[in-house]
Each structure stands twice: as structure tokens, then as C-alpha cells.
Amino acid sequence: MKIKCYSVRLESLRYISEKACKATAFDGSTAIIPKSQVFGRDYEVMKSDAYWISAWILGQKDLQYSGKKEAWFDSENGKMLPTYKVEHHTPELKEKLLSNEINELKK
């Protein structure tokens, strides 16, 4: 099963038992998160420690996070799946030109 996760920058993530961990964000907000919902570190972030945490548990907790960086993980083995983002472009309407000549380029 695919699970949507966000990369969350945290001040600290401490394991308080074998089934739970305590996450502290930079604004001071804290949350107890099940260990099964933390999918490991995000090593692409260099300035601070970031962890992949499932989106649905972040929606239930009062923890500061951003939804900008997301990825999909396999719940059975915990590995990151390829992520594709499809964007549709709708062109803006232009007026019909009567002539295709450019006045500045005429002799």
C-alpha cells in the first residue's frame, strides 16, 4: 500500500519507547508519533535534520510542517516509491492576427 509522506524539519526526534517517538519542531510544538509512521531521515536536507513522516498522522497532530516536499512510501518495506507530478497547462487565449509581418523588421 502506498503512503503519502512529507519531509518534516525537526529540532529533535527522540524515541521514547519501542513504539513511539517524540518530535519537536523549531517553533516549540511537540507531538507523540507512532514509530511505524516515521519512514526515516531525509538526507537531501542539509541545514537541519528532516524526517519522512506520513501525511495522515501529521494532519491529526499539532506539529509544524510544510507540504512542499512530499514522497510516496511502500508500507510493507518502507522504501520510497518513484514520485511523479502531473501538471496541466492551459494556454491563454490570444487575439487572431491579421498579418504575420513585423513592422520593425521591414525595410
N, CA, C and O of each residue as an XYZ file, in Angstrom:
428
protein
N       0.833     -1.177      0.000
C       0.000      0.000      0.000
C       0.875      1.236      0.000
O       1.908      1.274      0.669
N       0.463      2.249     -0.750
C       1.236      3.487     -0.837
C       0.806      4.451      0.262
O      -0.381      4.611      0.546
N       1.806      5.092      0.875
C       1.538      6.073      1.932
C       2.208      7.381      1.552
O       3.393      7.411      1.222
N       1.437      8.463      1.602
C       1.958      9.783      1.295
C       2.676     10.331      2.523
O       2.138     10.301      3.630
N       3.901     10.833      2.322
C       4.697     11.359      3.427
C       5.213     12.747      3.085
O       5.391     13.092      1.917
N       5.448     13.527      4.116
C       6.055     14.849      3.983
C       7.410     14.855      4.668
O       7.626     14.174      5.670
N       8.317     15.639      4.103
C       9.611     15.836      4.738
C       9.446     16.934      5.788
O       9.118     18.075      5.462
N       9.677     16.576      7.043
C       9.446     17.499      8.153
C      10.789     17.818      8.805
O      11.497     16.923      9.266
N      11.127     19.112      8.837
C      12.354     19.540      9.519
C      12.075     19.646     11.006
O      11.171     20.364     11.432
N      12.860     18.923     11.790
C      12.636     18.882     13.232
C      13.871     19.298     13.989
O      15.001     19.083     13.550
N      13.631     19.902     15.144
C      14.729     20.223     16.051
C      15.263     18.950     16.692
O      16.472     18.780     16.848
N      14.340     18.051     17.064
C      14.763     16.768     17.629
C      13.673     15.725     17.416
O      12.483     16.036     17.352
N      14.118     14.488     17.310
C      13.223     13.341     17.236
C      13.815     12.277     18.148
O      14.840     11.670     17.840
N      13.140     12.063     19.287
C      13.646     11.104     20.285
C      12.676      9.948     20.401
O      11.461     10.136     20.460
N      13.234      8.748     20.432
C      12.418      7.555     20.627
C      12.192      7.380     22.125
O      13.142      7.188     22.885
N      10.918      7.448     22.547
C      10.603      7.372     23.975
C      10.187      5.966     24.386
O      10.177      5.646     25.575
N       9.844      5.122     23.413
C       9.568      3.711     23.670
C       9.851      2.963     22.377
O      10.292      3.557     21.393
N       9.603      1.682     22.379
C       9.868      0.946     21.153
C       8.765      1.122     20.115
O       8.899      0.656     18.984
N       7.669      1.794     20.494
C       6.569      2.010     19.556
C       6.252      3.483     19.299
O       5.389      3.777     18.472
N       6.917      4.414     19.977
C       6.582      5.824     19.820
C       7.826      6.687     19.897
O       8.842      6.300     20.474
N       7.720      7.884     19.291
C       8.811      8.851     19.374
C       8.207     10.244     19.590
O       7.046     10.495     19.265
N       9.013     11.122     20.137
C       8.581     12.483     20.426
C       9.284     13.417     19.450
O      10.512     13.494     19.421
N       8.491     14.122     18.653
C       9.018     15.048     17.657
C       8.843     16.474     18.157
O       7.767     16.853     18.620
N       9.918     17.267     18.057
C       9.887     18.667     18.457
C      10.280     19.518     17.260
O      11.365     19.353     16.703
N       9.389     20.434     16.861
C       9.649     21.320     15.729
C      10.390     22.569     16.220
O      10.580     22.761     17.421
N      10.800     23.405     15.277
C      11.585     24.592     15.624
C      10.754     25.675     16.294
O      11.315     26.547     16.957
N       9.419     25.645     16.139
C       8.584     26.637     16.812
C       8.208     26.208     18.226
O       7.494     26.928     18.924
N       8.686     25.040     18.652
C       8.421     24.553     20.003
C       7.272     23.576     20.100
O       7.035     23.010     21.167
N       6.552     23.363     19.013
C       5.438     22.409     19.056
C       5.987     20.983     19.116
O       6.983     20.655     18.473
N       5.317     20.156     19.898
C       5.743     18.760     20.060
C       4.570     17.833     19.790
O       3.407     18.221     19.905
N       4.900     16.603     19.430
C       3.866     15.598     19.176
C       4.460     14.218     19.405
O       5.636     13.975     19.135
N       3.623     13.326     19.907
C       3.994     11.917     20.050
C       3.527     11.214     18.772
O       2.338     11.216     18.453
N       4.470     10.616     18.050
C       4.178      9.990     16.765
C       4.507      8.508     16.850
O       5.559      8.148     17.379
N       3.638      7.639     16.345
C       3.970      6.212     16.317
C       5.212      5.958     15.457
O       5.398      6.574     14.407
N       6.033      5.060     15.916
C       7.281      4.757     15.215
C       7.011      4.204     13.817
O       7.839      4.366     12.920
N       5.876      3.562     13.623
C       5.541      2.999     12.316
C       5.211      4.070     11.282
O       5.162      3.769     10.090
N       4.982      5.318     11.708
C       4.649      6.400     10.792
C       5.838      7.278     10.452
O       5.689      8.251      9.712
N       7.012      6.960     10.971
C       8.249      7.664     10.628
C       9.018      6.755      9.680
O       9.386      5.640     10.049
N       9.262      7.229      8.455
C       9.859      6.396      7.425
C      11.343      6.684      7.211
O      11.892      6.324      6.170
N      11.986      7.311      8.155
C      13.428      7.525      8.075
C      13.789      8.974      7.826
O      12.928      9.849      7.732
N      15.105      9.204      7.720
C      15.607     10.559      7.525
C      15.560     10.964      6.065
O      15.636     10.127      5.165
N      15.435     12.258      5.851
C      15.531     12.842      4.518
C      16.930     13.422      4.397
O      17.217     14.487      4.943
N      17.794     12.723      3.685
C      19.203     13.117      3.606
C      19.455     14.223      2.590
O      20.584     14.703      2.488
N      18.444     14.643      1.837
C      18.620     15.744      0.898
C      18.643     17.095      1.603
O      19.180     18.057      1.054
N      18.086     17.192      2.788
C      18.059     18.436      3.552
C      19.372     18.541      4.309
O      19.737     17.634      5.058
N      20.088     19.654      4.114
C      21.413     19.804      4.708
C      21.445     20.710      5.951
O      22.307     20.538      6.812
N      20.528     21.661      6.049
C      20.604     22.656      7.123
C      20.181     22.128      8.481
O      20.653     22.613      9.510
N      19.299     21.141      8.497
C      18.830     20.591      9.766
C      18.412     19.143      9.536
O      18.479     18.640      8.415
N      17.985     18.487     10.593
C      17.519     17.113     10.480
C      16.077     17.114      9.979
O      15.223     17.822     10.511
N      15.823     16.318      8.958
C      14.478     16.198      8.404
C      14.126     14.720      8.336
O      14.979     13.871      8.078
N      12.857     14.434      8.573
C      12.385     13.053      8.607
C      11.141     12.922      7.744
O      10.353     13.861      7.635
N      10.964     11.754      7.128
C       9.773     11.455      6.353
C       8.707     10.921      7.306
O       8.876      9.861      7.908
N       7.608     11.665      7.436
C       6.512     11.304      8.337
C       5.231     11.265      7.516
O       5.014     12.115      6.652
N       4.378     10.271      7.788
C       3.161     10.104      6.998
C       2.237     11.311      7.129
O       2.136     11.934      8.186
N       1.574     11.618      6.028
C       0.742     12.825      5.957
C      -0.483     12.725      6.849
O      -0.888     13.723      7.445
N      -1.082     11.551      6.955
C      -2.321     11.457      7.724
C      -2.077     11.651      9.212
O      -2.943     12.193      9.898
N      -0.924     11.227      9.741
C      -0.645     11.425     11.168
C      -0.294     12.889     11.437
O      -0.574     13.405     12.519
N       0.321     13.565     10.452
C       0.616     14.991     10.621
C      -0.664     15.816     10.648
O      -0.728     16.847     11.317
N      -1.679     15.366      9.924
C      -2.966     16.057      9.943
C      -3.670     15.946     11.278
O      -4.484     16.803     11.621
N      -3.371     14.902     12.039
C      -4.004     14.709     13.340
C      -3.237     15.379     14.471
O      -3.808     15.665     15.523
N      -1.955     15.629     14.266
C      -1.108     16.198     15.318
C      -0.931     17.691     15.105
O      -1.104     18.194     13.995
N      -0.589     18.387     16.162
C      -0.345     19.823     16.101
C       1.167     20.050     16.030
O       1.783     20.510     16.991
N       1.752     19.719     14.878
C       3.185     19.827     14.671
C       3.424     20.673     13.427
O       2.747     20.507     12.412
N       4.393     21.580     13.514
C       4.698     22.455     12.389
C       5.359     21.652     11.269
O       6.335     20.937     11.498
N       4.816     21.777     10.056
C       5.402     21.112      8.887
C       4.968     21.848      7.628
O       4.046     22.663      7.655
N       5.642     21.551      6.536
C       5.311     22.142      5.257
C       4.969     21.029      4.278
O       5.589     19.967      4.306
N       4.003     21.258      3.426
C       3.600     20.265      2.451
C       4.296     20.406      1.112
O       3.850     19.829      0.121
N       5.390     21.171      1.066
C       6.081     21.407     -0.196
C       6.802     20.170     -0.715
O       6.777     19.888     -1.913
N       7.437     19.439      0.179
C       8.227     18.284     -0.246
C       7.509     17.016      0.191
O       7.392     16.728      1.382
N       7.033     16.264     -0.793
C       6.284     15.058     -0.485
C       6.851     13.887     -1.276
O       7.496     14.065     -2.310
N       6.598     12.699     -0.770
C       7.018     11.466     -1.435
C       6.063     10.360     -1.040
O       5.323     10.487     -0.064
N       6.077      9.280     -1.794
C       5.235      8.120     -1.529
C       6.126      6.974     -1.076
O       7.182      6.730     -1.659
N       5.697      6.275     -0.037
C       6.455      5.156      0.514
C       5.598      3.900      0.489
O       4.372      3.962      0.579
N       6.266      2.760      0.365
C       5.597      1.468      0.426
C       5.470      1.089      1.896
O       6.469      1.079      2.615
N       4.267      0.779      2.353
C       4.046      0.490      3.770
C       4.633     -0.849      4.187
O       4.931     -1.049      5.365
N       4.805     -1.763      3.249
C       5.306     -3.092      3.604
C       6.810     -3.113      3.860
O       7.269     -3.713      4.831
N       7.577     -2.457      2.988
C       9.032     -2.490      3.172
C       9.631     -1.139      3.544
O      10.823     -1.070      3.843
N       8.847     -0.064      3.537
C       9.325      1.250      3.962
C      10.215      1.957      2.968
O      10.892      2.918      3.333
N      10.240      1.511      1.714
C      11.092      2.137      0.707
C      10.322      3.206     -0.053
O       9.106      3.126     -0.225
N      11.079      4.221     -0.506
C      10.476      5.311     -1.254
C      10.137      4.837     -2.668
O      10.934      4.170     -3.326
N       8.943      5.197     -3.111
C       8.486      4.864     -4.454
C       8.745      6.051     -5.373
O       8.838      7.185     -4.903
N       8.863      5.807     -6.670
C       9.032      6.939     -7.602
C       7.822      7.870     -7.530
O       6.676      7.422     -7.498
N       8.097      9.154     -7.505
C       7.043     10.150     -7.389
C       6.966     10.948     -8.678
O       7.972     11.482     -9.148
N       5.780     11.028     -9.245
C       5.552     11.786    -10.464
C       4.525     12.862    -10.173
O       3.529     12.624     -9.489
N       4.778     14.040    -10.698
C       3.842     15.136    -10.533
C       3.362     15.561    -11.916
O       4.163     15.968    -12.757
N       2.069     15.468    -12.148
C       1.488     15.814    -13.437
C       0.880     17.203    -13.330
O       0.020     17.461    -12.487
N       1.339     18.087    -14.195
C       0.800     19.442    -14.232
C       0.201     19.677    -15.607
O       0.819     19.351    -16.620
N      -0.981     20.232    -15.645
C      -1.650     20.522    -16.903
C      -1.513     22.005    -17.201
O      -1.701     22.854    -16.330
N      -1.182     22.297    -18.448
C      -1.023     23.685    -18.888
C      -2.207     24.064    -19.767
O      -2.494     23.393    -20.758
N      -2.880     25.125    -19.406
C      -3.952     25.647    -20.253
C      -3.465     26.973    -20.829
O      -3.261     27.928    -20.080
N      -3.276     27.047    -22.134
C      -2.749     28.270    -22.730
C      -3.766     29.405    -22.656
O      -4.978     29.192    -22.669
N      -3.231     30.600    -22.579
C      -4.106     31.765    -22.546
C      -4.579     32.082    -23.959
O      -3.883     31.798    -24.934
N      -5.748     32.661    -24.060
C      -6.318     32.985    -25.363
C      -5.666     34.238    -25.923
O      -5.497     35.233    -25.219
N      -5.303     34.176    -27.191
C      -4.702     35.318    -27.888
C      -5.641     35.771    -28.989
O      -6.461     35.003    -29.492
N      -5.501     37.030    -29.348
C      -6.306     37.551    -30.457
C      -5.717     37.089    -31.782
O      -4.509     36.889    -31.910
N      -6.572     36.931    -32.735
C      -6.160     36.493    -34.051
C      -5.426     37.633    -34.759
O      -5.885     38.775    -34.744
N      -4.273     37.314    -35.386
C      -3.506     38.315    -36.119
C      -3.975     38.373    -37.567
O      -4.224     37.342    -38.193
N      -4.091     39.589    -38.089
C      -4.469     39.745    -39.494
C      -3.263     39.551    -40.398
O      -3.378     39.032    -41.509
N      -2.097     39.979    -39.903
C      -0.883     39.879    -40.696
C       0.238     39.313    -39.825
O       0.291     39.568    -38.622
N       1.110     38.563    -40.430
C       2.205     37.946    -39.701
C       3.491     38.752    -39.834
O       4.550     38.281    -39.419
N       3.428     39.954    -40.402
C       4.608     40.774    -40.641
C       4.929     41.614    -39.401
O       4.042     42.070    -38.680
N       6.239     41.797    -39.184
C       6.702     42.616    -38.079
C       7.209     43.928    -38.651
O       8.116     43.938    -39.483
N       6.623     45.040    -38.203
C       6.947     46.343    -38.765
C       8.398     46.746    -38.539
O       8.975     47.415    -39.396
N       9.003     46.370    -37.435
C      10.385     46.752    -37.136
C      11.372     46.068    -38.052
O      12.485     46.564    -38.229
N      11.002     44.948    -38.639
C      11.920     44.202    -39.491
C      11.742     44.510    -40.961
O      12.487     43.988    -41.790
N      10.778     45.342    -41.306
C      10.572     45.715    -42.704
C      11.636     46.715    -43.129
O      12.137     47.491    -42.315
N      11.982     46.685    -44.448
C      12.939     47.653    -44.984
C      12.234     48.863    -45.474
O      12.873     49.795    -45.964
